[in-house]
């Protein structure tokens, strides 16, 4: 009888522990759900505050925000950012054109040794130095000698190397016209 009583007490304690364990898990889950709901509400409230703050005048004390006459609003500041955006877009466009010029395959470029970007950078430097206005007058012998002075090597004789260089300069002219709307004329001697 004593054993049965002890067994009942042990079973009752086990049931009590199980109930407490389940209750603790449910309570923890409810706390987490409540916290998530509160976080969502706080996030919505902050977004609403930011939206309203963007509409407020910036040169006025908060006590006078209701009177909106004769004040500068934040939406007018976009014009100041517009100029920097235009400059940034032009810079990105020039960088894109430069990448195109340095990576576009050119027929016959295997005649020129080394990295494709290296010899193209040398040609672009020569163009920059010898461009007058919108016209570039190219003397192929001078350009090839200039390239050799910068360490560019050739796998063929100079007459065959002229063709990929001419193709690159023609591609340069077309790319500037298409991408940057610059009218450049390349003339060969």
N, C-alpha and C positions, 0 to 999 in steps of 0.2 A: 504494500500500500504506500509506503514511503517512497518507493522507487517510482510508482505511477505518479505520485504527486510531484516529485522532482522532474519527471519526464514532462508533465503538463506545464510546469513552470518554465522549463527549458524551451519547450515548443512555443509557449506564450511570449517569452523573451525574444525568440528568433522572429516570430511574426511582428513583434513590436519594432525590432531593428529593421526588418524589411520595410514596414510601413514608414518608419522615419527616413530610411534611405530613399524610398520612392518620393516621399514628400520633399526631401532636400533636393532631389533631381528636378522635380516639377518647379519648385521655387526658384532654382538656379535658371532654368529655362525661361520662366516668366520674367525674371530680372533681365536676362539677355534680350528678350523680345521687347521689353519696355525700353531698354537702353537703345536698341536699334530704332524704335519709333521716335524716341526723343532726339536721336542724332539726325534723323530725317527731317524732323520739325525744325531743328536748329539750322540745318542746311538750307531749307526753304526760306526761313526767316532771314538768314544772311544774304541770300540771293535777292530777296525783296528789298532789303536795306541797300544793297549795292545798286539795284535798279533805280530806287528813289534818289540815292545820293548822286547818281549821274545826271539827274535832272535839276539838281539844286544849283543856284548861283555860286560861283567860287570866290567872288570878291565881297561877300556880305557876311556879317555875323549871323550865326544860326538863329538868333532871335528875330531877324528880319527876313527870313527865307520866304515868308508868305507874300511879301511885297516884291513882285518879280519885275518891276519896271526899272529900266536903266541899269541893268546888270549884265555882265558877261557870263554866259553859261558854258558849261564844259563842252557841249556839242560844237561850239564855235572853235574849239582848239584843234579840230581835225584839219583845218586848213594849214596850220603850222606843220603838222605831221605829213601833210600831202607832199610838200617839197622834198623832205628827206626820203619819202617813199619813192618819189620819181627818180631821185638821184640813185637810190639803192637799186631800183629796177634797171636803170641804165647800166649800172655797174655789173649787175648779174647778167644782163644781155651781152655785154662786152666779154665777160668771162665765158659765157656759153659759146660765143663766136670763136674765142681763142681756143677753147677745147676742141671745137669742130675743126679748126685749122690744123691743130696739132695731131689729131687722131684720124682724120678721114683718109682712107687709102687712096693713093695716087698711082696711076699706071706707070710702071717703069722705075718705081722708087727702089727696087732691089739693086739698081746700078750704083746707088749711093750707100756707102758703108756706115755702120754705126746705128744708133737708135734713131728712129724716125723723128722723134720730137726734137732731138738735138740739132739736126741739120735744118729743120723747119724754123726753129728759133733763130738760127743764124740768118736765114733768109728774111725772116720778119724784121730782125734788127737792121739788116741792110736796107729793106724797104723803108723802114722808119727814118733812117739816115738820109736816104736819097729821094724821098717823096717831096715834090714841090707842088703845093696846092692839091688838086685832085688828080694829078698826073704823075705817073711813075715811068721814067724812061729807063729801060733795062738793057744794059750791055752784058750779054751772057758771059763773055770772057772776064770782065771785071767782077761779076758776081761769083763765078767759079773760083777765081783767084782769092776773093774775099773769103769764101767758104774754106778753101784750103788753108788760109792763114789762121783760121779758127780750129784747124785740126780735123776737118771733115775729109774723109777718104772716099775714093771712088773705085768701083770694081770694073769700070769700062773707061774708054777714052772720053775726053771732054765733049766731043760732038754728040755722043750717045747720052751723056749725062744731062745735056741741055733739055731734052724732052720732058723728063719728070719735073725738072725745075720750072719749065714753062707751064706744064699742066698745073703745078701747084700755084703759080702766080695767077693763072686764069681762074682757078678755083677760089683763090683769095679775092679776086675782083668780084666774082659772082656772089660769094658769100656775104661780102660787105654790102652789096646792093640789095640782096634779099633780106638779110637779118637786121642790119643797122641802117638801111635806107641811105647809104652813102654812095655817091656816084664816083667811083675811082676808075681811071683809065690807065691800063697797063700797056705800054708801047715797047716793042722789042726792036733793038738796033740790028 
